[in-house]
């Protein structure tokens, strides 16, 4: 549903947070394909009354080879407590090929950055392993802990377009997603405290390493010369439980995409979504309503720039970031984690194949 180099194949590829990454990787190509498929109908609607209307071809997926290359830069919002709110840049590489008018394969490697709130602010209790009562408190801001997260996501998917009455297309996208990341410039294998310090349960957990299956269904809900909108729903589940996960039945990722083409160069977009976060640090999935909005500017037929804002807060977690610290040993201090939230702005500019640009 669908910085400083981005292709026009998927104009929302560089992700300002995980919701944007999933939007780009899972539904972005489907939205682009639906726009291309409905282009003939949009052109017909735009013709003056009385002029001959062009015949409409059966909708099809973008044909041939498409590709994307981009890099990104971002700035986090909110009180992170860390001295700088700037984030490291990211990049994405994507290629796709259509084997027929109704089936194509794509593979992509995405990197995106975020700074979760609640990791560097506030005062939290400090426990000793095995004791129920805190032994001290700690000011997280004074620790100057760098919680900058760089996520790396590999996505492989097949797209199948099905049309009804020769002109209403839907896109079904089975997807495999493999994700890893680094935290504060180091690995994502870190200590975690589980079920309270008195339980004596501590573990080394990959905070950002997980593999998932998704099956996305994307349908158009609005198609005019100036407005376009789609809805995507995708059941998703982890390939296998890892870390402290206990729930692995299918969860539904939902995303709506709306755009307004103000001119042939300028497009405004809005993407509300319901993100499902089921990382190795989550005993049960987090549900994160996320709101993304921004503007695209087409510089030339081969290049564009984008500015995007994003924010999302877990609906089923009352506390964000680090809730407490536990001294698991004289040299190991593990956090007890709450929900994840990141708010930021991202800038992109790019180039690439224009074969599936929505006009």
C-alpha positions as CSV (number, residue, x, y, z in Angstrom):
1,X,0.0,0.0,0.0
2,X,0.8,1.1,-0.9
3,X,17.4,9.5,3.0
4,X,19.3,10.2,0.0
5,X,18.7,8.0,-3.0
6,X,15.2,6.3,-3.6
7,X,13.7,4.7,-6.7
8,X,10.4,5.6,-8.1
9,X,9.2,2.0,-8.2
10,X,8.0,2.1,-4.6
11,X,8.0,5.7,-3.5
12,X,7.6,4.9,0.2
13,X,10.4,2.4,0.6
14,X,12.7,4.0,3.2
15,X,10.9,3.4,6.4
16,X,10.5,5.9,9.2
17,X,9.6,3.1,11.6
18,X,8.5,-0.5,11.4
19,X,5.0,0.3,10.2
20,X,6.5,2.2,7.2
21,X,8.9,-0.7,6.6
22,X,6.0,-3.2,6.6
23,X,3.9,-0.9,4.5
24,X,6.6,-0.6,1.9
25,X,7.7,-4.2,1.8
26,X,4.3,-5.9,2.1
27,X,1.7,-3.6,0.7
28,X,3.6,-0.9,-1.1
29,X,4.2,-3.0,-4.2
30,X,0.6,-4.1,-4.2
31,X,-0.7,-0.5,-4.1
32,X,1.7,0.5,-6.9
33,X,0.5,-2.5,-9.0
34,X,-3.1,-1.5,-8.4
35,X,-2.4,2.0,-9.5
36,X,-0.8,0.8,-12.6
37,X,-3.6,-1.7,-13.3
38,X,-6.3,1.0,-12.9
39,X,-4.4,3.7,-14.9
40,X,-6.4,3.1,-18.0
41,X,-9.6,3.6,-16.0
42,X,-8.3,6.8,-14.4
43,X,-7.3,8.2,-17.8
44,X,-10.8,7.4,-19.1
45,X,-12.4,9.2,-16.2
46,X,-10.2,12.2,-16.8
47,X,-11.3,12.5,-20.5
48,X,-13.7,15.4,-21.3
49,X,-17.4,14.4,-21.8
50,X,-18.1,13.8,-25.4
51,X,-14.6,12.7,-26.4
52,X,-14.1,9.0,-27.4
53,X,-13.2,6.9,-24.4
54,X,-10.2,4.6,-24.7
55,X,-10.9,0.9,-24.3
56,X,-9.8,-0.6,-21.0
57,X,-7.4,-3.5,-21.0
58,X,-7.6,-6.2,-18.4
59,X,-5.7,-5.0,-15.3
60,X,-2.2,-6.5,-15.0
61,X,0.8,-6.3,-12.7
62,X,3.8,-4.1,-13.8
63,X,5.6,-6.0,-16.5
64,X,9.4,-6.7,-16.9
65,X,12.1,-5.9,-14.4
66,X,11.7,-3.2,-11.7
67,X,14.2,-2.1,-9.2
68,X,14.7,0.3,-6.3
69,X,17.7,1.8,-4.6
70,X,17.5,4.3,-1.7
71,X,19.2,5.7,1.3
72,X,17.5,7.7,4.2
73,X,18.1,10.1,7.0
74,X,15.8,10.8,10.0
75,X,15.3,12.8,13.2
76,X,13.5,11.5,16.2
77,X,10.8,13.4,18.1
78,X,10.0,13.3,21.8
79,X,12.2,13.4,24.9
80,X,14.6,10.6,24.3
81,X,17.1,11.7,26.9
82,X,20.0,10.9,24.6
83,X,22.2,13.9,23.6
84,X,21.4,13.7,19.9
85,X,18.1,13.1,18.2
86,X,19.6,12.5,14.8
87,X,19.5,8.9,13.5
88,X,21.9,6.9,11.3
89,X,21.0,6.7,7.7
90,X,19.5,3.6,6.1
91,X,19.2,2.1,2.6
92,X,17.0,-0.2,0.6
93,X,17.6,-2.4,-2.4
94,X,14.6,-4.0,-4.2
95,X,14.2,-5.9,-7.4
96,X,11.1,-7.5,-9.0
97,X,10.3,-9.4,-12.2
98,X,6.9,-10.3,-13.7
99,X,6.7,-13.8,-15.1
100,X,3.2,-13.1,-16.5
101,X,0.5,-10.4,-16.4
102,X,-0.8,-11.7,-13.1
103,X,2.3,-13.0,-11.3
104,X,5.6,-11.5,-10.2
105,X,8.3,-12.1,-7.7
106,X,10.2,-9.5,-5.6
107,X,13.0,-9.5,-3.2
108,X,14.3,-6.6,-1.1
109,X,16.7,-5.7,1.6
110,X,15.5,-2.8,3.8
111,X,17.3,-0.9,6.6
112,X,15.5,1.6,8.8
113,X,16.2,3.3,12.1
114,X,14.2,4.4,15.1
115,X,14.8,5.6,18.7
116,X,12.2,4.1,21.0
117,X,10.9,6.4,23.7
118,X,11.1,5.6,27.4
119,X,14.6,4.1,27.4
120,X,16.6,7.2,28.4
121,X,14.1,9.1,30.5
122,X,12.7,8.8,34.0
123,X,13.8,7.2,37.2
124,X,13.2,3.4,37.6
125,X,13.6,1.0,40.5
126,X,16.7,-1.3,40.7
127,X,16.4,-4.8,42.0
128,X,18.8,-7.5,43.0
129,X,18.1,-10.9,41.4
130,X,15.8,-13.0,43.5
131,X,14.6,-10.1,45.7
132,X,11.1,-8.8,45.5
133,X,11.8,-5.3,46.8
134,X,14.0,-2.7,45.0
135,X,17.4,-2.0,46.4
136,X,17.9,1.4,44.7
137,X,16.7,3.7,41.9
138,X,18.4,4.8,38.7
139,X,18.0,7.9,36.6
140,X,18.1,6.6,33.0
141,X,18.9,10.0,31.6
142,X,22.1,10.1,33.6
143,X,23.2,6.7,32.2
144,X,23.2,8.3,28.7
145,X,22.2,4.9,27.3
146,X,22.2,4.8,23.5
147,X,19.0,3.1,22.4
148,X,19.3,3.9,18.7
149,X,18.0,0.9,16.8
150,X,19.1,0.0,13.2
151,X,16.7,-2.6,11.8
152,X,17.6,-4.8,8.8
153,X,14.8,-6.6,7.0
154,X,15.0,-9.1,4.1
155,X,11.7,-9.6,2.3
156,X,10.8,-12.2,-0.4
157,X,7.3,-12.3,-1.9
158,X,5.1,-13.3,-4.7
159,X,2.4,-11.1,-6.1
160,X,-0.7,-12.5,-7.7
161,X,-3.4,-10.3,-9.2
162,X,-6.9,-11.5,-9.5
163,X,-9.5,-9.5,-11.4
164,X,-13.3,-9.6,-11.2
165,X,-15.5,-8.5,-14.1
166,X,-12.2,-7.7,-16.0
167,X,-11.7,-4.4,-14.2
168,X,-11.7,-4.8,-10.4
169,X,-8.3,-6.1,-9.3
170,X,-7.1,-7.4,-6.0
171,X,-3.5,-8.4,-5.1
172,X,-2.6,-11.4,-2.9
173,X,1.0,-11.3,-1.6
174,X,2.5,-14.3,0.3
175,X,5.6,-12.9,2.1
176,X,8.6,-14.2,4.0
177,X,10.3,-11.6,6.2
178,X,13.6,-12.0,8.1
179,X,14.6,-9.3,10.5
180,X,17.7,-8.5,12.5
181,X,19.2,-5.3,14.0
182,X,21.7,-3.5,16.1
183,X,21.2,-1.4,19.3
184,X,23.5,1.5,20.1
185,X,25.9,0.4,17.5
186,X,26.3,-3.1,19.1
187,X,24.6,-6.5,18.7
188,X,20.9,-7.1,19.6
189,X,21.7,-10.1,21.9
190,X,21.2,-8.5,25.3
191,X,20.1,-9.5,28.8
192,X,16.4,-9.3,29.7
193,X,14.6,-9.7,33.0
194,X,11.4,-11.7,32.8
195,X,8.4,-12.0,35.2
196,X,9.9,-9.8,37.9
197,X,13.2,-10.0,39.7
198,X,11.9,-12.3,42.4
199,X,11.3,-15.0,39.8
200,X,15.0,-15.5,39.2
201,X,14.2,-15.7,35.5
202,X,16.8,-13.7,33.4
203,X,17.8,-14.5,29.8
204,X,20.0,-13.4,26.9
205,X,17.5,-12.5,24.1
206,X,17.8,-11.3,20.6
207,X,15.9,-8.0,20.8
208,X,15.3,-7.6,17.1
209,X,15.9,-11.0,15.4
210,X,12.8,-12.7,14.1
211,X,11.4,-14.4,11.0
212,X,7.8,-14.1,9.9
213,X,5.3,-15.3,7.3
214,X,2.5,-13.0,6.1
215,X,-0.3,-13.3,3.5
216,X,-1.4,-9.8,2.5
217,X,-4.6,-9.0,0.6
218,X,-4.8,-5.5,-0.9
219,X,-7.9,-4.1,-2.5
220,X,-8.6,-0.6,-4.1
221,X,-11.3,1.4,-2.5
222,X,-11.0,4.7,-4.4
223,X,-9.6,5.5,-7.8
224,X,-10.0,8.9,-9.5
225,X,-7.6,11.1,-11.4
226,X,-6.6,12.9,-8.2
227,X,-7.5,10.4,-5.3
228,X,-6.4,6.9,-4.8
229,X,-6.8,4.6,-1.8
230,X,-6.3,0.9,-0.8
231,X,-6.8,-1.3,2.2
232,X,-4.4,-4.1,3.2
233,X,-4.9,-6.9,5.7
234,X,-2.2,-9.5,6.4
235,X,-2.3,-12.4,8.8
236,X,1.2,-12.8,10.2
237,X,2.9,-15.2,12.5
238,X,6.5,-16.0,13.4
239,X,8.3,-18.9,11.8
240,X,9.2,-20.2,15.3
241,X,8.9,-18.9,18.8
242,X,12.2,-17.4,20.1
243,X,13.3,-15.5,23.1
244,X,10.5,-15.2,25.6
245,X,7.6,-15.4,23.1
246,X,4.6,-17.4,24.2
247,X,2.0,-16.5,21.5
248,X,2.3,-17.5,17.9
249,X,-1.2,-17.8,16.4
250,X,-1.9,-15.5,13.4
251,X,-2.2,-11.8,14.2
252,X,-3.7,-9.3,11.7
253,X,-1.6,-6.4,10.4
254,X,-3.9,-3.8,8.9
255,X,-3.0,-0.7,6.8
256,X,-5.0,1.9,4.8
257,X,-3.3,4.1,2.2
258,X,-4.8,7.3,0.9
259,X,-3.2,9.8,-1.6
260,X,-4.1,13.1,-3.1
261,X,-2.3,14.1,-6.3
262,X,-2.4,17.9,-6.1
263,X,-0.4,18.3,-9.3
264,X,1.5,16.0,-11.7
265,X,4.6,16.6,-9.4
266,X,3.1,16.8,-5.9
267,X,1.3,14.0,-4.0
268,X,0.1,14.0,-0.3
269,X,-0.4,10.7,1.4
270,X,-1.7,9.3,4.7
271,X,-1.2,5.8,6.1
272,X,-3.0,4.8,9.3
273,X,-2.1,1.2,10.3
274,X,-2.4,-1.4,13.1
275,X,1.1,-2.8,13.5
276,X,1.6,-6.2,15.2
277,X,5.0,-6.4,17.1
278,X,5.9,-9.9,18.1
279,X,9.6,-9.7,18.8
280,X,11.7,-12.1,20.9
281,X,11.4,-9.7,23.8
282,X,7.6,-9.8,23.8
283,X,5.8,-12.6,25.7
284,X,2.6,-11.6,23.9
285,X,2.3,-9.4,20.8
286,X,2.2,-5.7,21.0
287,X,-0.6,-3.9,19.0
288,X,0.5,-0.5,17.8
289,X,-1.9,1.9,16.0
290,X,0.5,3.9,13.9
291,X,-0.1,7.1,11.8
292,X,2.1,8.1,8.9
293,X,1.7,11.1,6.7
294,X,3.8,13.1,4.3
295,X,4.4,14.4,0.8
296,X,6.1,13.2,-2.4
297,X,7.5,15.5,-5.0
298,X,8.4,14.2,-8.4
299,X,11.5,16.1,-9.5
300,X,11.9,14.4,-12.9
301,X,10.4,11.3,-14.4
302,X,13.3,9.4,-12.9
303,X,13.6,11.1,-9.5
304,X,11.6,12.3,-6.5
305,X,11.8,13.6,-2.9
306,X,9.7,12.7,0.1
307,X,9.1,14.0,3.6
308,X,7.3,11.6,6.0
309,X,6.2,11.9,9.7
310,X,5.3,8.8,11.8
311,X,4.3,7.9,15.3
312,X,2.6,5.0,17.0
313,X,1.9,4.0,20.6
314,X,1.0,0.4,21.8
315,X,-2.6,0.0,22.8
316,X,-2.0,-3.0,25.0
317,X,1.1,-1.8,27.0
318,X,0.6,0.8,29.8
319,X,4.3,1.6,30.2
320,X,6.9,2.5,27.6
321,X,10.6,1.5,27.4
322,X,12.4,0.4,30.5
323,X,10.2,-0.3,33.6
324,X,12.9,-1.5,35.9
325,X,16.6,-2.7,36.1
326,X,17.7,-6.0,37.8
327,X,21.2,-6.8,38.9
328,X,21.4,-10.4,37.6
329,X,25.1,-10.6,38.6
330,X,27.8,-8.2,39.7
331,X,28.5,-7.4,36.0
332,X,25.1,-7.9,34.3
333,X,22.2,-5.5,34.6
334,X,19.0,-6.5,32.7
335,X,16.0,-4.3,31.9
336,X,12.3,-5.2,32.3
337,X,10.7,-3.8,29.1
338,X,7.3,-2.2,28.4
339,X,5.9,-1.1,25.1
340,X,7.8,0.3,22.1
341,X,7.0,3.8,20.7
342,X,9.0,5.8,18.2
343,X,8.1,9.2,16.6
344,X,10.2,10.8,13.9
345,X,10.5,12.6,10.6
346,X,12.3,11.2,7.6
347,X,13.6,12.7,4.4
348,X,14.1,10.8,1.1
349,X,15.2,11.5,-2.4
350,X,15.9,9.0,-5.1
351,X,16.0,7.5,-8.5
352,X,15.2,4.2,-10.3
353,X,12.9,2.5,-12.7
354,X,9.8,4.6,-13.6
355,X,7.9,1.8,-15.1
356,X,5.3,1.6,-12.3
357,X,5.1,5.2,-11.2
358,X,1.5,6.2,-10.3
359,X,0.8,9.3,-12.5
